[in-house]
Amino acid sequence: MTVDYTVRLRFGETSRDAATHTNLSAVRLDGQVLWIAGDETATVERLLADDPQKAAEFGGETSFRIADFVDLPGDDADEEADVEGLARTGDFLWAVGSHSLRRKQIKERHLGGKALKRLARIEGQDNRQILVRLPIADVDGVPTPVRETVIDGVRHRAAALSRRDNLRSLLRDDEHLGPFLPIPGKDNGLDVEGIAVRGDRVYLGLRGPVLRGWAFVLELRPYVDDADPDRLRLREFSDGEVYRKHVLDLEGLGVRDLCPDGDDLLILAGPTMDLDGPVRVYRWHGAARLDTPQIVRDDLISRELELTFGEGDDHAEGISMLGDDRVLVVYDSPARARLTDDGCVIADVLLLPGR
C-alpha cells in the first residue's frame, strides 16, 4: 500500500473522552462534510473540511444522537448502536448497526474459572439492530440531519426499519445465514459491516459469516409506508423474498465496508475473526446493474489495493471515495503514530490503480 497523502481528523473533547476517535467504524465524504461514526456510541459525527478542494484537516465536530431522529429499539437511547456503515445519497444519510451478538472478553485480571465463565457469556444489544434513513437539509450552508423536511414538495421524515422487518428476524430461517444468528460476530456469526446505496438499492456487507471462504452482501429495497412515515419497510423481489444474497469470492475474507464508485462497489475486506489481517480493497464490477442474485467471482471482481495493518492496532474499518480516483481510509484502534499531540487522528488517502 502506498499512501498518497494523509489528512487529520479533529474531534471534540466529548468524542475524545468517549474514545470515538480511536474506535472509528464508518466514514462517508459529502462535499465539505465528512460523516463519521464510532462503534461505541449511538451517534453520528459531522466534521468540516478546512479546504473543500483538498482538505488537510476535517474538524469543527458536531455530534448527532440517532435517538433524536428515530425511536431506537433499546430501552436506553444512549446505549451503543455499533454503527458500522454510513451511506450518503440524494437527500438522505443512511446508517446501519452491526446486528451482531458479542462474547465477553477475558481480561488480564481474570483467571481460572472466572475467565472461562466470562468467555461463555454472550449478549446482544437491541440498538445494534438498526437501519436508519435521515433526511439531510441545508442549515446555515452545511448539510445537516433533520427529523423532518420537505424535498421537491414532498414531506420526508427520519425513518428506521420497522420491527416486523428486523434483519435478524428475516434471516432466522435462511439456509445459509440463519444458523449463525446465535453466534457472536467476532466468532464468524452474523455481523453487518458496511452499507452502500444506489437509487432504491441498499447493499449491506457482512463481515460474517464467511462460508467456505465465501462472503455475503445482502441487497434490500427499503421504502417508507405513507401510512407510517417513521418506518422503513422492505419491498419484495420477484421471487417473493425481501432480500437478495450475493456471494463473493474475497479469498476467505469478510466485508468491512462498502463504497459505491459509479455502478461498481468497492469492498474493504478483512478477517471475520479477531485477527489483524490481511486487509484488501476489491472492486465488484457492475454491482448496481445486476438484477439477480450473483456468485461474484472471476471477471466480476478484482483486487484493487493491499492495505497494511498493525499488530493489535491499525485496523482499516471505513472507506469513502475522495474525488474520482482516491479513497479515504479510517482505522479502528489506530497505531500510536496516528494520534497527534494536538488531539487529531490521522487517516490515509490512497490512489486507486489505473486512475
C-alpha positions in Angstrom: 0.0 0.0 0.0 1.3 3.4 -1.0 -0.3 6.4 0.9 -0.8 9.3 -1.5 -1.2 11.7 1.5 -2.8 11.9 4.9 -5.5 14.0 6.5 -6.1 14.9 10.1 -9.5 14.3 11.8 -10.0 16.6 14.7 -12.6 15.5 17.3 -14.1 17.5 20.2 -13.4 16.8 23.8 -16.6 14.8 24.3 -15.7 12.4 21.5 -12.2 12.0 22.7 -13.4 11.3 26.2 -15.7 8.6 24.7 -12.8 7.3 22.6 -14.8 7.7 19.4 -11.7 8.8 17.6 -10.0 5.5 18.4 -13.0 3.3 17.5 -13.8 4.6 14.0 -16.0 2.2 12.1 -17.7 4.1 9.2 -17.0 7.1 7.0 -18.6 8.9 4.1 -17.4 12.1 2.3 -20.2 14.6 1.4 -18.6 17.6 -0.3 -17.1 19.7 2.5 -18.6 17.4 5.1 -17.1 14.1 6.4 -19.7 11.9 8.1 -18.1 9.5 10.5 -19.2 7.0 13.2 -17.6 5.0 16.0 -18.7 1.7 17.2 -19.1 2.5 20.9 -21.8 5.2 20.7 -25.3 5.8 19.3 -24.2 9.0 17.4 -23.1 10.2 14.0 -20.4 12.8 13.8 -20.0 15.6 11.3 -16.6 17.1 10.5 -16.0 20.0 8.2 -13.1 20.3 5.7 -10.6 23.2 6.2 -10.3 23.3 2.4 -13.1 21.9 0.2 -10.7 21.4 -2.7 -8.1 19.4 -0.9 -8.6 19.1 2.9 -5.6 18.8 5.2 -7.9 18.5 8.2 -11.6 17.8 9.0 -12.7 19.4 12.2 -15.4 21.6 13.8 -17.2 18.4 15.0 -20.9 18.3 15.6 -22.4 15.1 17.1 -25.9 13.9 16.3 -27.7 11.5 18.6 -29.6 8.9 16.4 -32.3 8.8 19.1 -33.1 12.5 18.4 -34.4 11.5 15.0 -35.9 8.0 15.3 -37.0 5.7 18.1 -34.3 3.2 18.8 -35.3 -0.4 19.7 -33.3 -0.5 23.0 -34.6 0.8 26.4 -31.6 3.1 26.7 -31.4 5.6 23.8 -27.7 6.2 24.5 -26.7 2.5 24.6 -24.2 1.9 21.8 -25.7 1.2 18.3 -22.4 -0.2 17.0 -22.8 1.9 13.8 -20.7 0.0 11.2 -21.7 1.7 8.0 -22.7 5.1 6.6 -24.1 6.0 3.2 -24.9 9.4 1.7 -27.1 9.5 -1.4 -29.6 12.0 -2.7 -31.1 13.9 0.2 -30.5 11.2 2.8 -27.9 9.8 5.2 -28.1 6.1 6.0 -26.7 4.3 9.0 -26.6 0.6 9.8 -25.8 -1.2 13.1 -23.8 -4.4 13.3 -26.9 -6.5 14.3 -24.3 -8.8 16.0 -24.0 -10.5 19.3 -20.9 -10.2 21.3 -18.9 -12.5 23.6 -17.3 -11.2 26.8 -13.6 -10.9 26.7 -11.0 -12.4 29.1 -9.1 -9.5 30.6 -5.7 -9.7 32.3 -7.2 -9.7 35.8 -9.4 -12.7 35.0 -8.0 -16.1 35.9 -9.2 -19.7 36.0 -12.9 -20.4 36.3 -13.8 -16.7 36.3 -12.1 -16.3 33.0 -13.8 -19.3 31.5 -17.2 -18.2 32.8 -16.7 -14.8 31.3 -15.8 -16.3 27.9 -19.1 -18.3 28.0 -21.2 -15.1 28.3 -22.9 -13.9 25.1 -25.1 -10.8 25.0 -26.9 -8.7 22.5 -27.9 -5.1 22.4 -31.2 -4.0 20.7 -29.7 -0.7 19.5 -27.3 -2.7 17.3 -30.3 -3.8 15.2 -30.9 -0.6 13.2 -31.2 0.6 9.6 -31.9 4.3 9.6 -32.5 6.9 6.9 -32.1 10.5 7.9 -33.2 13.5 5.7 -30.4 16.0 5.1 -31.2 19.7 4.9 -29.0 22.8 4.3 -28.7 24.5 7.6 -26.6 27.7 7.6 -24.9 26.4 4.4 -24.0 23.0 5.9 -25.6 19.6 5.3 -27.4 18.7 8.5 -29.6 15.7 9.5 -33.1 16.7 10.4 -36.2 14.9 11.8 -38.4 16.2 9.0 -38.1 18.3 5.9 -39.8 19.0 2.5 -37.9 17.8 -0.6 -39.3 18.7 -4.0 -42.7 19.4 -2.5 -42.8 16.0 -0.6 -42.5 15.8 3.2 -39.9 13.3 4.4 -39.3 12.1 8.0 -36.4 10.3 9.6 -37.3 6.6 9.3 -36.0 3.3 10.6 -36.6 -0.3 9.6 -39.7 -1.5 11.3 -39.6 -4.2 13.9 -41.6 -6.5 11.7 -38.8 -6.3 9.1 -35.9 -6.6 11.6 -33.0 -8.1 9.8 -32.3 -10.8 12.4 -35.9 -11.9 12.3 -35.9 -12.0 8.5 -32.8 -14.2 8.4 -34.0 -16.7 11.1 -34.9 -19.3 8.6 -32.3 -18.5 6.0 -30.5 -21.7 5.0 -27.1 -20.1 4.9 -27.2 -17.3 7.5 -29.9 -18.5 9.9 -27.6 -21.0 11.7 -25.1 -18.2 12.5 -27.5 -15.8 14.3 -26.8 -17.2 17.8 -23.0 -16.9 17.2 -21.2 -13.7 18.2 -20.0 -11.6 15.3 -16.3 -12.0 16.1 -16.8 -15.8 16.1 -18.0 -15.8 12.5 -21.6 -15.1 13.5 -23.8 -12.5 11.8 -22.1 -9.1 11.7 -23.1 -6.3 9.3 -20.2 -4.0 8.5 -20.8 -1.7 5.6 -23.6 -0.1 3.6 -23.8 1.3 0.1 -26.9 2.9 -1.5 -27.5 3.3 -5.2 -31.0 4.6 -6.2 -33.5 2.4 -4.4 -30.9 -0.4 -3.8 -29.4 -0.8 -0.4 -26.4 -3.2 0.0 -25.3 -4.5 3.4 -21.9 -6.1 3.6 -21.4 -9.0 6.1 -18.1 -9.4 7.9 -19.5 -12.8 8.9 -20.5 -15.4 8.4 -17.9 -16.4 5.8 -18.8 -19.9 4.5 -16.0 -22.0 3.0 -14.3 -18.7 2.0 -17.4 -17.1 0.5 -18.6 -13.7 1.8 -22.1 -12.3 1.7 -23.6 -9.0 0.6 -27.4 -8.5 1.1 -29.4 -6.4 -1.2 -32.6 -4.7 0.1 -35.2 -2.3 -1.4 -36.4 -0.2 1.6 -39.3 2.2 1.2 -41.4 4.4 3.5 -45.0 3.4 4.0 -47.1 6.5 3.6 -49.4 5.3 6.4 -46.4 5.1 8.8 -43.8 7.7 7.7 -41.4 7.0 10.6 -40.9 3.3 9.5 -39.0 1.8 6.6 -40.5 -1.4 5.0 -38.9 -3.8 2.5 -40.2 -4.4 -1.0 -40.4 -7.9 -2.2 -38.3 -9.1 -5.1 -39.7 -11.1 -8.0 -39.2 -14.4 -6.0 -41.2 -13.1 -3.1 -38.2 -12.6 -0.8 -37.4 -9.2 0.7 -33.7 -9.6 0.4 -31.2 -10.9 -2.1 -28.0 -12.7 -1.2 -24.9 -12.1 -3.3 -22.0 -14.4 -2.6 -18.5 -13.0 -3.2 -15.1 -14.5 -3.6 -13.0 -12.3 -1.3 -10.3 -15.0 -0.8 -11.6 -16.0 2.6 -12.1 -12.5 3.9 -15.3 -10.8 5.1 -16.7 -7.4 4.3 -15.5 -4.5 6.5 -17.1 -1.6 4.5 -18.8 -0.9 1.1 -18.5 2.2 -1.0 -20.1 2.9 -4.4 -17.9 4.0 -7.3 -20.3 4.6 -10.3 -22.0 1.3 -10.9 -19.2 -0.6 -9.1 -18.9 -1.3 -5.4 -15.6 -1.0 -3.6 -15.3 -3.6 -0.9 -13.0 -3.1 2.1 -12.3 -6.7 3.2 -10.6 -8.2 6.3 -10.7 -11.3 8.5 -14.1 -12.2 10.0 -12.3 -13.5 13.2 -10.4 -11.4 15.7 -7.2 -11.2 13.5 -5.2 -8.3 12.2 -5.1 -9.1 8.5 -4.8 -9.4 5.6 -6.8 -6.3 4.6 -7.7 -5.5 0.9 -9.9 -3.4 -1.3 -11.8 -5.2 -4.0 -13.9 -3.9 -6.9 -17.2 -5.6 -7.6 -17.7 -4.6 -11.3 -21.2 -3.6 -12.3 -22.8 -4.4 -9.0 -25.5 -1.8 -9.3 -26.7 -3.1 -12.7 -27.4 -6.6 -11.6 -31.0 -7.8 -11.2 -30.5 -11.4 -9.9 -28.5 -12.9 -7.0 -24.9 -13.3 -8.1 -22.0 -15.6 -7.5 -19.3 -12.9 -7.7 -16.0 -14.3 -8.9 -13.6 -14.3 -11.8 -14.1 -11.3 -14.0 -16.9 -9.8 -11.8 -14.4 -8.9 -9.1 -10.8 -7.7 -8.9 -8.3 -6.9 -6.1 -7.6 -3.2 -6.2 -5.4 -2.5 -3.2 -3.5 -4.4 -0.5 -3.6 -2.4 2.8 -1.0 -2.5 5.6 -2.1 -3.4 9.2 -0.6 -3.4 12.6 -0.2 -6.0 15.3 -3.2 -5.4 17.5 -3.8 -2.0 16.0 -4.4 0.0 12.8 -7.4 -2.0 11.6 -8.9 -0.4 8.5 -12.7 -0.2 9.1 -14.1 2.5 6.8 -13.5 3.8 3.2 -15.0 6.6 1.2 -14.4 7.9 -2.3 -12.4 11.1 -2.3 -12.8 12.7 -5.7 -12.8 10.4 -8.8 -9.6 8.5 -8.2 -8.8 8.2 -4.5 -10.2 6.6 -1.4 -10.1 7.8 2.2 -9.4 5.1 4.8 -10.1 5.4 8.6 -8.8 3.0 11.2 -10.1 1.3 14.4 -7.5 1.0 17.2 -5.2 3.4 15.4 -1.4 3.0 16.0 0.1 5.5 18.3 1.8 7.2 15.4 -1.7 8.1 14.1 -2.5 10.1 17.2 -1.2 13.6 17.2 -0.2 15.7 20.2 -2.9 18.2 19.5 -5.7 15.7 19.6 -6.1 14.6 15.9 -6.2 11.1 14.4 -4.6 10.5 11.0 -6.5 9.0 8.1 -4.9 7.8 4.8 -5.7 8.8 1.3 -4.9 6.1 -1.3 -4.8 6.4 -5.1 -6.9 3.7 -6.9 -5.0 1.8 -9.5 -5.4 2.8 -13.2 -6.6 6.3 -12.2 
